[in-house]
């Protein structure tokens, strides 16, 4: 899901959502510290479900931090110094999460100027921190509500403090630039077996509508060319000629097939476009879904082998070696269609947009001058809960999860994402949200990383240039690539 955040004021919802997830229980404070006091021995308060921000009695800067967070450690002295300069009228309150009590004590020591330090053993990384790893900073006035928005930049927090000092404690102000923004334009169509939407901002309406229409036509062209479900596409021709003849392809199709084989190798064979031959084993559209016999799986899996997809780049042909083999480009072609739509929009002068094809998306520019596009990572077992918020600009995002189509049999959960090396559903991850330079790569690698599992999947992501991932393993643990732990500009 993409958060548009048309105005800065909309970001207040992010704060409200964060606090709403934490509940409203009050803390049981330890020894209170006087207003404006500076102490290096502030007693650590233990809280449950976080402390209510409306309990503050003076203007307060709240910082959420975690013991493992490197950027938290770097910014700790900056925040402490900031609070010290404002000590005459403002308090510093530190809430430590995702750690043990002992580690919380160590973390609290980094904030000698704090008036109050709380440790919440239940609040998680995703509840309190931005996914980029920087501490969430919130300025509040006595009695709440939280000052907008959650801040990741120290200088922005200083701006909020100045607003509070001058008595501007109400909703966020909309700048003249923001108020003059052109109305967004969004259109949705059904293509490629899913719902595709294109959202354009900061552009004149008529040119935006025309560009969106051309982008949809480009995506439709891709579907008519590479779908394995239509009778007259080049991919269908390759499948029909498996074990018999090589089929001529153009540069575009050859490029897709070459990249598919490259991803096949990089993912240790966990992404495989020849897996289409085995898709009939598991039909998640029929109820009840049955677990196929092992003998049947073994028989069909003999037809799954990307090494048997022969690409002659000199002669521009593609050939499947064995009769019965079949390829399907769904896990890369949809992303490629998103990339092509983005190219059309840019060629028509559109600079700020999101193309979303059933969760495979590409964002460009910004929704307004004052905000940025953000992708919400939802909880795989509770779609009403957002785990993280990832800023994206001129990048693609794709998510693979075991929660869209699945069934349970004898206590085992079977999802629609199948491991092409075994023929059985992959089970080491609940979801993978992956960022890449192109939607085609995001689409393909999200699938491959999901099947690889959190350990090898994350190791692969760290080796790939321009690729980041937020992985949730089968037990619900988080595995986050190093680039997402760094502050996002």
Secondary structure as the mmCIF struct_conf table of DSSP 4:
data_model
#
loop_
_struct_conf.conf_type_id
_struct_conf.id
_struct_conf.beg_label_comp_id
_struct_conf.beg_label_asym_id
_struct_conf.beg_label_seq_id
_struct_conf.end_label_comp_id
_struct_conf.end_label_asym_id
_struct_conf.end_label_seq_id
STRN STRN1 UNK A 2 UNK A 3
BEND BEND1 UNK A 7 UNK A 7
HELX_RH_3T_P HELX_RH_3T_P1 UNK A 8 UNK A 11
HELX_RH_AL_P HELX_RH_AL_P1 UNK A 12 UNK A 22
HELX_LH_PP_P HELX_LH_PP_P1 UNK A 25 UNK A 27
BEND BEND2 UNK A 30 UNK A 31
TURN_TY1_P TURN_TY1_P1 UNK A 35 UNK A 36
BEND BEND3 UNK A 40 UNK A 40
HELX_LH_PP_P HELX_LH_PP_P2 UNK A 42 UNK A 43
STRN STRN2 UNK A 44 UNK A 47
BEND BEND4 UNK A 48 UNK A 49
HELX_RH_3T_P HELX_RH_3T_P2 UNK A 53 UNK A 55
BEND BEND5 UNK A 57 UNK A 58
STRN STRN3 UNK A 60 UNK A 66
TURN_TY1_P TURN_TY1_P2 UNK A 67 UNK A 68
HELX_RH_AL_P HELX_RH_AL_P2 UNK A 70 UNK A 85
TURN_TY1_P TURN_TY1_P3 UNK A 86 UNK A 89
STRN STRN4 UNK A 91 UNK A 97
BEND BEND6 UNK A 98 UNK A 99
HELX_RH_AL_P HELX_RH_AL_P3 UNK A 101 UNK A 108
TURN_TY1_P TURN_TY1_P4 UNK A 109 UNK A 110
TURN_TY1_P TURN_TY1_P5 UNK A 112 UNK A 113
BEND BEND7 UNK A 115 UNK A 115
STRN STRN5 UNK A 116 UNK A 120
BEND BEND8 UNK A 121 UNK A 122
HELX_RH_AL_P HELX_RH_AL_P4 UNK A 125 UNK A 128
STRN STRN6 UNK A 129 UNK A 129
TURN_TY1_P TURN_TY1_P6 UNK A 131 UNK A 132
BEND BEND9 UNK A 133 UNK A 133
HELX_LH_PP_P HELX_LH_PP_P3 UNK A 134 UNK A 134
STRN STRN7 UNK A 135 UNK A 135
STRN STRN8 UNK A 136 UNK A 140
TURN_TY1_P TURN_TY1_P7 UNK A 142 UNK A 143
STRN STRN9 UNK A 146 UNK A 146
HELX_LH_PP_P HELX_LH_PP_P4 UNK A 147 UNK A 147
BEND BEND10 UNK A 148 UNK A 148
STRN STRN10 UNK A 151 UNK A 151
BEND BEND11 UNK A 153 UNK A 153
HELX_RH_AL_P HELX_RH_AL_P5 UNK A 154 UNK A 165
TURN_TY1_P TURN_TY1_P8 UNK A 166 UNK A 167
BEND BEND12 UNK A 170 UNK A 171
HELX_LH_PP_P HELX_LH_PP_P5 UNK A 172 UNK A 175
HELX_RH_AL_P HELX_RH_AL_P6 UNK A 176 UNK A 179
TURN_TY1_P TURN_TY1_P9 UNK A 180 UNK A 180
HELX_LH_PP_P HELX_LH_PP_P6 UNK A 181 UNK A 184
STRN STRN11 UNK A 185 UNK A 191
TURN_TY1_P TURN_TY1_P10 UNK A 192 UNK A 193
STRN STRN12 UNK A 194 UNK A 200
BEND BEND13 UNK A 202 UNK A 203
HELX_RH_AL_P HELX_RH_AL_P7 UNK A 205 UNK A 226
BEND BEND14 UNK A 228 UNK A 230
TURN_TY1_P TURN_TY1_P11 UNK A 231 UNK A 232
BEND BEND15 UNK A 233 UNK A 233
HELX_RH_AL_P HELX_RH_AL_P8 UNK A 234 UNK A 240
TURN_TY1_P TURN_TY1_P12 UNK A 241 UNK A 244
STRN STRN13 UNK A 247 UNK A 248
HELX_RH_AL_P HELX_RH_AL_P9 UNK A 251 UNK A 266
TURN_TY1_P TURN_TY1_P13 UNK A 267 UNK A 269
BEND BEND16 UNK A 271 UNK A 271
HELX_RH_3T_P HELX_RH_3T_P3 UNK A 273 UNK A 281
TURN_TY1_P TURN_TY1_P14 UNK A 284 UNK A 285
BEND BEND17 UNK A 286 UNK A 288
HELX_LH_PP_P HELX_LH_PP_P7 UNK A 291 UNK A 293
HELX_RH_AL_P HELX_RH_AL_P10 UNK A 294 UNK A 301
TURN_TY1_P TURN_TY1_P15 UNK A 302 UNK A 303
HELX_RH_3T_P HELX_RH_3T_P4 UNK A 306 UNK A 308
STRN STRN14 UNK A 309 UNK A 312
TURN_TY1_P TURN_TY1_P16 UNK A 313 UNK A 316
STRN STRN15 UNK A 317 UNK A 320
BEND BEND18 UNK A 321 UNK A 322
TURN_TY1_P TURN_TY1_P17 UNK A 323 UNK A 324
HELX_RH_AL_P HELX_RH_AL_P11 UNK A 330 UNK A 347
TURN_TY1_P TURN_TY1_P18 UNK A 348 UNK A 349
BEND BEND19 UNK A 352 UNK A 352
STRN STRN16 UNK A 353 UNK A 357
TURN_TY1_P TURN_TY1_P19 UNK A 358 UNK A 359
STRN STRN17 UNK A 360 UNK A 364
BEND BEND20 UNK A 365 UNK A 365
BEND BEND21 UNK A 367 UNK A 368
TURN_TY1_P TURN_TY1_P20 UNK A 369 UNK A 370
STRN STRN18 UNK A 374 UNK A 379
TURN_TY1_P TURN_TY1_P21 UNK A 380 UNK A 381
STRN STRN19 UNK A 382 UNK A 391
BEND BEND22 UNK A 393 UNK A 394
STRN STRN20 UNK A 395 UNK A 401
TURN_TY1_P TURN_TY1_P22 UNK A 402 UNK A 403
BEND BEND23 UNK A 404 UNK A 405
STRN STRN21 UNK A 406 UNK A 409
TURN_TY1_P TURN_TY1_P23 UNK A 410 UNK A 411
STRN STRN22 UNK A 412 UNK A 415
BEND BEND24 UNK A 416 UNK A 416
STRN STRN23 UNK A 418 UNK A 418
TURN_TY1_P TURN_TY1_P24 UNK A 420 UNK A 422
BEND BEND25 UNK A 423 UNK A 424
STRN STRN24 UNK A 425 UNK A 425
BEND BEND26 UNK A 428 UNK A 428
STRN STRN25 UNK A 429 UNK A 436
BEND BEND27 UNK A 437 UNK A 438
HELX_RH_AL_P HELX_RH_AL_P12 UNK A 439 UNK A 452
HELX_RH_AL_P HELX_RH_AL_P13 UNK A 454 UNK A 463
BEND BEND28 UNK A 464 UNK A 464
TURN_TY1_P TURN_TY1_P25 UNK A 465 UNK A 466
STRN STRN26 UNK A 468 UNK A 473
TURN_TY1_P TURN_TY1_P26 UNK A 474 UNK A 475
BEND BEND29 UNK A 476 UNK A 476
STRN STRN27 UNK A 478 UNK A 480
HELX_RH_3T_P HELX_RH_3T_P5 UNK A 482 UNK A 485
BEND BEND30 UNK A 486 UNK A 486
HELX_LH_PP_P HELX_LH_PP_P8 UNK A 487 UNK A 488
#
